[in-house]
Every structure is written in structure tokens, then in C-alpha cells.
């Protein structure tokens, strides 16, 4: 009999790898995975910041549209009053009064629609900010578009917005989506190395120390210690390691393909954002000139109306042209600001305050 009826074995085992290539590769893979997660979080934060900025600009744009339509309504209220006076004095017929009233009611309906768009813009902004949807949002004055573009893109140079190649290079060097995939590529490469390391032997130092006996106690005949050098080398596994290495290489190739695709997507995003900004900037002068001309035409029409020397349809047409031009200018101004926000996000540029 080799064992006693009562036997206890209490030991502490310590093992220290001396040569284990897979451990270093595993550490590299874990570090790269953490870096990829950090980059993914940063990319999401950047995307959210862009969405919030665009949503706020949409809210401001909707608010300005409400002011424009309110001003148009006030003009039509005054127009209705003047037409009633002219009718009472026998200078115009009743149909012109009715036409003025109908036009005022149409603009009041337009005002309801503009107010609804402002409410929807506010609700969406509050949603992005994780606030109650009906929470108040403070309005600020929108910056002058062209000056704001120059300020925000100052770090790239005055002509950068016209150089697609330069913009793409900036984006590829700064976008967190590419940093995420680069980290994933490092993790995949480390995974390949870890699987390839399974072909190599491992060497470890092992130490066991403890007590043995029929009961617990310390002393001669009870204490023991044993040190050993352990070599582990798997000679054959019927293709299991080869399959794991192939799978790791396939994962690495998928990440490399994804890198190329995302780089192309970023280039496309940059070009589209830059094109939209250039178009909006080019349209701004035209929109301003249109608004100036429409305002002057309406001023002349209003003087003729007061004198009773213009048909009601001509006055209403002049008023409609003015309101349309003002709304178009408002739309174009904010198109510049929204396009700038999208381009800045595509380039991963910080918002320059001031």
C-alpha cells in the first residue's frame, strides 16, 4: 500500500514562463484591441458632436425662417389695412380687399408650418442632447458665414478648401475610424503571431512547496519543496494549429480590406462636403443680390400701393418675391454653416472658438 488511510497534501505551486512567445503576442493583441475601442469611442463622439452642431444650426435656421414669415405677415396686415382705407375712399374695388385678406391668411398658414419646423428641429436637438424633447433651447446669433469659414479652416490655409488632395490627406491622417482599423490590424497581426507561436516550444520554471502527512503540521518529514524546469512542445495536432493560423490570417486580410474601403469612404465624404461648401459659398453672393433687388422692388410697390396706382396682384407678387428671396438667403447662409460643420467633421478638425 502506497497511501495511508488518512492523507493530506497541501501545497503552493508557482509557475514562471521563461520562454512563451504566445504571451507577448497576446499582450500586443490586447493592447491593440484597447486602442481600437478607444478610437471607436472617439469616432462616435466626433460624429455626435457633428450631428449636434448641425441640429443646432437647423434650429437657428428654422427660427430665422419664422421671423421672416412673421415680418411678411405684418406687411400683409398693414397691406390689408391700407386696402380697406383705399376701398372706403373709393379708390379700389372690394375684390382687391378680399385678395389682400386671402394673402394674409395664406401667410398665417405658412407661419404655422414654419413654427412646426422649428419645434421639430428643437425636439431633435434635445433628443441628441439627451434632454426632454420640449426643453427650451437658447438661440444665439449665427456667425457671418464666409468669415466663419475662413476662421475654421485657418489651420489648413486660405486655399485649402479648393484642394481636394490636401483635404483628403488631412482626413486620412486624423480620422478616428482609420485609427480604429489600424489598431484592429495590429491586433489581427498579433493574433497571427500568437497562433504561429504554438509551433514553438515553451519553457517554464515551476516550484511546489507545502506539507504532507496524516494531519496538518510542520516539521521534519512533513515539509517538502520541489523545483523543476518544464519543457512543453506539441509535435503533432493533426492540422489544428495550421487551421487556426489560416483563420487568423483571414481575419487580418478582412481588416486590411476594410481599411481600404473606409479610406475610400472618407475621401468621398471629404469631397462631397467640400463640394457642398464651395457651392453654398458661390451661391451666397447671388442670394444676397436677389434679396436686395426684391426688397427694393417691394419698397417701390408699397409706395405705389399707398398711392393707389398699382394692381393688388402686382403688390402681392412683389411681397412674395421679397419673402422668397429672404427665405432663400437664410437657407443659403445656413447651408454654408452646415456644410462647414460637415467638412470640419470629415477632416476631424476641432471647432475654433472666437
C-alpha positions in Angstrom: 0.0 0.0 0.0 1.4 3.3 -1.1 -1.2 5.6 0.5 -2.1 5.8 4.2 -5.7 5.6 5.2 -5.6 9.3 6.1 -3.6 11.5 3.8 -3.4 15.3 3.2 -1.3 17.2 0.7 -1.3 21.0 0.9 0.9 22.8 -1.4 1.6 26.2 -3.1 2.5 26.0 -6.8 4.3 28.8 -8.6 5.0 28.8 -12.3 7.1 31.3 -14.2 7.2 31.1 -18.0 10.8 31.5 -19.3 10.1 31.2 -23.0 6.5 31.5 -24.2 6.2 33.6 -27.5 2.4 33.4 -27.4 2.2 35.5 -24.3 4.0 38.5 -25.8 1.8 38.3 -28.9 -1.3 38.1 -26.7 -0.3 41.2 -24.8 0.2 43.1 -28.1 -3.2 41.9 -29.3 -4.9 43.0 -26.1 -3.2 46.5 -26.2 -4.2 46.9 -29.9 -7.8 45.9 -29.1 -8.0 48.5 -26.3 -6.6 51.1 -28.7 -9.3 50.1 -31.3 -12.0 50.5 -28.7 -10.7 54.0 -27.7 -10.6 55.1 -31.3 -14.2 53.8 -31.9 -15.4 55.8 -28.9 -13.6 58.9 -30.2 -15.1 58.4 -33.7 -18.6 58.1 -32.2 -18.1 61.3 -30.1 -16.9 63.2 -33.1 -19.9 62.0 -35.1 -22.3 63.0 -32.3 -20.7 66.5 -32.0 -21.2 67.0 -35.7 -24.8 65.9 -35.5 -25.5 68.2 -32.5 -23.9 71.2 -34.3 -25.9 70.6 -37.5 -29.1 70.1 -35.5 -28.5 73.4 -33.7 -27.9 75.2 -37.0 -31.1 73.7 -38.3 -32.9 75.0 -35.2 -31.4 78.5 -35.7 -32.3 78.4 -39.4 -35.9 77.4 -38.6 -36.1 80.3 -36.1 -34.9 82.8 -38.6 -37.5 81.5 -41.1 -40.2 82.1 -38.5 -39.0 85.7 -38.1 -39.1 86.2 -41.9 -42.6 84.9 -42.2 -43.8 86.9 -39.2 -42.4 90.0 -40.9 -44.2 89.1 -44.1 -47.4 88.6 -42.1 -47.0 92.0 -40.5 -46.6 93.6 -44.0 -49.8 91.9 -45.2 -51.7 93.0 -42.1 -50.7 96.6 -43.0 -51.5 96.0 -46.6 -55.0 94.8 -45.7 -55.5 98.0 -43.5 -54.3 100.2 -46.4 -56.5 98.5 -48.9 -59.5 98.9 -46.6 -58.8 102.6 -46.4 -58.5 102.9 -50.2 -61.7 100.9 -50.6 -63.5 103.2 -48.2 -62.3 106.2 -50.2 -63.5 104.6 -53.4 -60.0 104.2 -55.0 -60.1 100.4 -55.3 -62.7 97.7 -55.6 -63.7 95.2 -53.0 -62.1 92.3 -54.7 -58.7 93.8 -54.0 -59.5 93.9 -50.3 -60.6 90.3 -50.4 -57.4 89.3 -52.2 -55.3 91.1 -49.6 -57.1 89.3 -46.8 -56.7 85.9 -48.6 -53.0 86.5 -48.9 -52.7 87.4 -45.2 -54.4 84.2 -44.3 -52.1 82.2 -46.6 -49.1 83.6 -44.8 -50.6 82.9 -41.4 -50.8 79.3 -42.5 -47.2 79.4 -43.8 -46.3 80.8 -40.3 -47.8 77.7 -38.6 -45.8 75.4 -40.9 -42.6 77.4 -40.1 -43.3 77.2 -36.4 -43.8 73.5 -36.6 -40.5 73.0 -38.4 -38.8 75.0 -35.6 -40.5 72.7 -33.0 -39.3 69.6 -34.8 -35.8 71.0 -35.0 -35.8 71.8 -31.3 -37.1 68.3 -30.4 -34.4 66.6 -32.5 -31.7 68.7 -30.9 -32.9 67.9 -27.4 -33.0 64.2 -28.4 -29.3 64.3 -29.4 -28.5 66.1 -26.1 -30.5 63.5 -24.1 -32.8 66.2 -22.7 -36.6 66.4 -22.5 -37.8 66.9 -26.1 -39.7 70.1 -25.1 -36.9 71.7 -23.2 -36.1 75.3 -24.1 -33.1 75.9 -26.4 -31.3 79.2 -26.3 -30.9 80.9 -29.6 -27.7 82.7 -30.5 -26.8 84.9 -33.4 -25.4 82.8 -36.3 -21.8 83.8 -37.3 -21.2 85.6 -40.6 -20.8 82.5 -43.0 -17.7 83.5 -45.1 -15.8 84.9 -42.1 -16.6 81.7 -40.1 -15.3 79.5 -42.9 -12.0 81.4 -43.0 -11.7 81.1 -39.2 -12.5 77.4 -39.0 -10.2 76.4 -41.9 -7.4 78.8 -41.0 -5.0 75.9 -39.9 -5.3 74.4 -43.5 -4.5 77.6 -45.3 -6.6 80.0 -47.4 -6.8 77.9 -50.5 -7.2 74.5 -48.8 -11.0 74.2 -49.4 -10.2 74.1 -53.2 -7.5 71.4 -52.9 -9.3 68.0 -52.6 -6.0 66.1 -52.3 -4.9 68.2 -49.4 -8.2 67.8 -47.7 -8.2 64.0 -48.2 -4.6 63.8 -46.8 -5.7 65.8 -43.7 -8.7 63.5 -43.2 -6.8 60.2 -43.6 -4.2 61.3 -41.0 -6.8 62.5 -38.4 -9.9 60.4 -38.7 -10.5 58.0 -35.7 -12.2 55.5 -38.0 -8.9 54.8 -39.7 -7.1 54.7 -36.4 -9.6 52.2 -35.1 -8.9 49.9 -38.2 -5.2 50.4 -37.9 -5.4 49.2 -34.3 -7.6 46.3 -35.3 -5.0 45.4 -38.0 -2.3 45.4 -35.3 -4.5 43.1 -33.1 -5.1 40.8 -36.1 -1.3 40.6 -36.8 -0.6 39.9 -33.2 -3.3 37.1 -33.3 -1.5 35.6 -36.3 1.8 35.7 -34.4 0.2 34.1 -31.3 -1.1 31.2 -33.4 2.2 30.8 -35.2 3.9 30.7 -31.8 2.0 27.4 -31.0 4.5 25.7 -33.3 7.3 26.6 -30.9 8.1 25.0 -27.5 7.5 26.7 -24.2 9.9 26.6 -21.2 8.8 27.3 -17.7 10.2 27.2 -14.2 7.9 25.5 -11.6 8.2 25.5 -7.8 6.0 23.4 -5.5 6.2 23.8 -1.7 3.9 22.5 1.1 3.2 19.9 3.7 2.2 16.3 3.6 1.1 13.8 6.2 -1.8 12.2 8.0 -2.7 15.5 9.5 -1.7 19.2 9.3 1.6 20.1 10.8 5.1 21.4 10.2 8.5 19.9 10.7 10.8 17.2 9.5 9.1 14.6 7.4 6.2 16.9 6.7 7.6 19.8 4.8 8.6 19.4 1.1 9.7 21.6 -1.8 10.3 20.7 -5.4 11.7 22.9 -8.3 11.5 21.9 -11.9 12.1 23.1 -15.4 9.2 22.2 -17.7 9.5 21.9 -21.5 6.3 21.7 -23.4 6.4 21.1 -27.2 3.5 19.8 -29.1 4.8 17.8 -32.0 1.6 16.9 -33.9 -2.0 18.0 -33.7 -3.4 16.8 -37.0 -3.7 20.2 -38.6 -5.4 22.1 -35.8 -2.7 24.8 -35.4 -2.5 25.2 -39.2 -6.2 25.9 -39.3 -6.0 28.4 -36.5 -3.2 30.3 -38.3 -5.1 30.3 -41.5 -8.2 31.7 -39.7 -6.1 34.4 -38.1 -4.6 35.4 -41.4 -8.1 35.6 -43.0 -9.2 37.9 -40.2 -6.2 40.1 -40.8 -6.9 40.3 -44.5 -10.6 41.3 -43.8 -9.3 44.2 -41.6 -6.9 45.3 -44.4 -9.8 45.3 -46.9 -12.0 47.2 -44.5 -9.2 49.8 -44.1 -9.1 50.4 -47.9 -12.9 50.7 -48.1 -13.1 53.1 -45.2 -10.2 55.2 -46.6 -12.2 55.5 -49.9 -15.4 56.3 -48.0 -13.6 59.1 -46.1 -12.2 60.5 -49.4 -15.7 60.5 -50.8 -17.1 62.1 -47.7 -14.5 64.9 -47.8 -15.1 65.6 -51.5 -18.8 65.7 -51.1 -18.6 68.0 -48.1 -16.1 70.3 -49.8 -18.2 70.4 -52.9 -21.3 71.4 -50.9 -19.4 74.1 -49.1 -17.9 75.6 -52.3 -21.4 75.5 -53.9 -23.0 77.2 -50.9 -20.3 79.9 -50.8 -20.7 80.6 -54.5 -24.5 80.9 -54.1 -24.3 83.3 -51.2 -23.5 86.5 -53.2 -26.3 85.7 -55.7 -28.8 85.1 -52.9 -27.8 88.4 -51.3 -28.1 90.3 -54.5 -31.5 88.7 -55.1 -32.7 89.7 -51.7 -31.5 93.3 -52.2 -33.3 93.6 -55.5 -36.5 92.0 -54.2 -36.5 94.4 -51.1 -36.1 97.4 -53.3 -38.8 96.2 -55.7 -41.2 95.7 -52.8 -40.4 99.2 -51.4 -41.4 100.7 -54.8 -44.5 98.6 -55.0 -45.5 99.7 -51.4 -45.2 103.4 -52.4 -47.4 102.7 -55.5 -49.9 100.8 -53.3 -50.1 103.7 -50.9 -50.9 106.0 -53.8 -53.5 103.5 -55.2 -51.6 103.3 -58.5 -50.7 99.5 -58.5 -52.8 96.5 -59.0 -53.2 94.3 -55.9 -51.7 91.3 -57.7 -48.5 93.2 -58.5 -48.1 94.3 -54.9 -48.7 90.7 -53.7 -46.2 89.4 -56.3 -43.6 91.9 -55.1 -44.2 90.9 -51.5 -44.0 87.2 -52.3 -40.7 87.8 -54.2 -39.3 89.6 -51.2 -40.2 86.9 -48.8 -39.0 84.1 -51.1 -35.7 86.0 -51.5 -35.3 86.4 -47.8 -36.0 82.8 -47.1 -33.6 81.7 -49.8 -30.8 83.9 -48.4 -31.5 82.5 -44.9 -31.3 79.0 -46.4 -28.1 79.7 -48.3 -26.4 81.3 -45.2 -27.1 78.3 -43.1 -26.2 75.9 -46.0 -22.7 77.4 -45.8 -22.5 76.9 -42.0 -23.9 73.3 -42.1 -21.6 72.4 -45.0 -18.7 73.8 -43.0 -19.6 71.7 -39.9 -19.8 68.6 -42.1 -16.5 69.3 -43.8 -14.8 70.0 -40.4 -16.1 66.7 -39.1 -14.9 64.9 -42.2 -11.5 66.4 -41.7 -11.5 65.8 -37.9 -10.8 69.5 -37.2 -11.6 71.0 -33.8 -14.2 73.8 -33.6 -12.2 77.0 -33.3 -13.9 79.4 -30.9 -13.7 83.1 -31.3 
